[in-house]
Amino acid sequence: MNHVKTFILLAALTALFGAVGLWIGGFTGMLIALAVAGAMNLFSYWNADKIVLRLYRAQPVDETHPNASVRLYVADVLQMAQDAGLPRPQVAIVPNDQPNAFATGRDPAHAAVCATTGLLDMLTREEVRAVMAHELAHVKNRDTLTMTVTATVAGAISALANFALIFGGDRDRPGGMIGTLALMLLAPMAAALVQMAISRSREYDADRVGAEICGDPAALASALQKIEGRARRVVNPTAERNPASAQLFIINPLSGQGADNLFSTHPNTGNRVRALMDLGVRMGAPMPLVPAPAPATAPATTSVPATPTARRGPWG
């Protein structure tokens, strides 16, 4: 269902681009804007893993790491990647107290998955496995390609809106200058909304596939709640300085908003947990409790039964 939703949203974004391009600059203007946006995003896509890993000061780790907990983390990721039929990804840790994780790379053969030190410190081994299975699901689903396409089209729409300042004053066009000004404001906003909706759709799908990869939807549901509760109270300075990277993370690293609204890049955590509960029932792992969202000032709680292992991470 999420694949169909993504296709529909991409079609809507493409239609919006075509309409705006034809209105402002005709077919030629539309192609120019698409070429400019495409070139910029192609560079980012081709070098995404290097850019993001350097931005967050990610440190590659492997099975020879001196810390036993890190070795377990690496072993679990590599085993799940093998079980999912994926090429061996680069595994890294990010020195950051906020619990979070992300995946990057232009395709499965050039993928990297990263967990923050805060995530490894806070979660049990089973929960870390579930979170990293979610990130491997992004790799398996080629979500970096999907988001690059949406960024290209959304960027082209924004470029066309800027062109409207120069080419949009023709009184023969519907609405004249007022219509042009409205287009400049509304077209990029509409494109951003569709882009965020696509991002939310991909998160739901990665939750489902990730739960299937690790075989433990309860652990993923528990981890999501713990991460959200802690992420609200711990600032991620790098993400704050680079908000465009927020959609990479499993939980919004910027504001930790609980609302599944138009302006959120991530689904509501409660909605994600309920979907995982339903999946758990279908997989034969019942998760009967419906969680209540934790208030921003309260300690993080877990309503889904926690996984049994009490191991702390290597930084706790």
HELIX and SHEET records of a PDB file:
HELIX    1   1 ASN A    2  TRP A   46  1                                  45    
HELIX    2   2 ALA A   48  LEU A   55  1                                   8    
HELIX    3   3 ALA A   68  ASP A   83  1                                  16    
HELIX    4   4 PRO A  108  HIS A  110  5                                   3    
HELIX    5   5 THR A  117  MET A  122  1                                   6    
HELIX    6   6 ARG A  125  LYS A  140  1                                  16    
HELIX    7   7 ASP A  143  PHE A  167  1                                  25    
HELIX    8   8 GLY A  176  CYS A  214  1                                  39    
HELIX    9   9 PRO A  217  ALA A  231  1                                  15    
HELIX   10  10 PRO A  237  ARG A  241  1                                   5    
HELIX   11  11 PRO A  243  LEU A  248  5                                   6    
HELIX   12  12 THR A  269  ARG A  282  1                                  14    
SHEET    1   A 4 GLN A  59  PRO A  60  0                                        
SHEET    2   A 4 GLN A  90  VAL A  94 -1                                        
SHEET    3   A 4 ALA A 112  THR A 116  1                                        
SHEET    4   A 4 ALA A 101  THR A 104 -1                                        
END                                                                             
